[in-house]
Amino acid sequence: MRKVLPVLAVLPFLVSGCIGTATSIVKAPFQVAGKAVDWTTTSQEEADRNYGKKMRKQEAEEGKQRKELAKRCKKNPQRSECGQYQGYRAGY
């Protein structure tokens, strides 16, 4: 009994390293799955940034078309397309 008592006193220190390793092994698949979800989903900030970029591109296209129309109408104001602008509108 006297030999068993010192072993029992040291046992928690020996097992604590094993518990930490076992915990990290158990957590690893969940951490990997979490990373995969982060990579495949779009955050709200990223979605807003992408939407803003898309709208700026559309507005630039609309501006180009309006300039071209204004240039054509300045040369020949009698054209049928020289009324109210009916071309591309960003966001529609």
C-alpha positions in Angstrom: 0.0 0.0 0.0 2.9 2.3 0.7 4.2 1.9 -2.8 0.9 2.6 -4.4 0.3 5.9 -2.6 3.3 7.8 -4.2 2.2 6.5 -7.7 -1.3 7.9 -7.1 0.2 11.2 -6.1 2.2 11.5 -9.3 -0.5 10.1 -11.6 -2.5 13.4 -12.2 0.7 15.1 -13.5 1.5 12.2 -15.9 -2.1 12.1 -17.2 -2.5 15.9 -17.7 -0.4 15.8 -20.8 -2.4 13.0 -22.3 -5.6 14.8 -21.6 -4.4 17.9 -23.4 -3.3 15.9 -26.4 -6.6 13.9 -26.5 -8.5 17.2 -26.3 -6.7 18.7 -29.2 -7.2 15.5 -31.2 -10.9 15.6 -30.6 -11.2 19.3 -31.4 -9.2 19.1 -34.7 -12.0 17.9 -37.0 -14.4 20.6 -35.7 -11.8 23.3 -36.2 -11.1 22.1 -39.8 -14.8 22.1 -40.5 -15.1 25.6 -39.2 -12.3 26.8 -41.4 -14.0 25.2 -44.4 -17.3 26.9 -43.7 -15.5 30.3 -43.3 -13.8 29.8 -46.7 -17.0 28.8 -48.5 -19.3 31.4 -47.1 -19.4 35.2 -47.8 -19.3 37.5 -44.9 -21.7 40.5 -44.8 -18.8 42.9 -45.2 -17.5 41.0 -48.2 -21.0 40.9 -49.8 -21.4 44.7 -49.3 -18.0 45.4 -50.8 -18.8 43.2 -53.8 -22.2 44.9 -54.3 -20.6 48.3 -54.1 -18.0 47.3 -56.7 -20.8 46.0 -59.0 -22.8 49.1 -58.7 -19.8 51.4 -59.4 -19.1 49.4 -62.5 -22.8 49.6 -63.6 -22.8 53.4 -63.0 -19.6 53.8 -65.0 -21.2 51.9 -67.9 -24.3 54.1 -67.7 -22.2 57.2 -67.7 -20.4 56.1 -70.9 -23.6 55.4 -72.6 -25.0 58.8 -71.7 -21.9 60.5 -73.0 -22.1 58.7 -76.3 -25.8 59.5 -76.6 -25.2 63.2 -75.8 -22.4 63.3 -78.4 -24.6 61.7 -81.1 -27.5 64.0 -80.2 -25.3 67.1 -80.3 -24.3 66.2 -83.9 -27.9 65.4 -85.0 -30.6 66.5 -82.6 -33.4 65.3 -84.9 -32.6 61.6 -84.2 -35.4 59.6 -82.6 -33.2 58.5 -79.7 -32.5 62.1 -78.6 -35.6 62.4 -76.4 -35.5 61.3 -72.8 -32.7 58.8 -72.0 -34.0 55.3 -72.3 -30.7 53.4 -72.1 -29.0 51.5 -69.4 -29.8 52.3 -65.8 -27.6 51.0 -62.9 -29.4 48.9 -60.4 -32.2 47.8 -62.7 
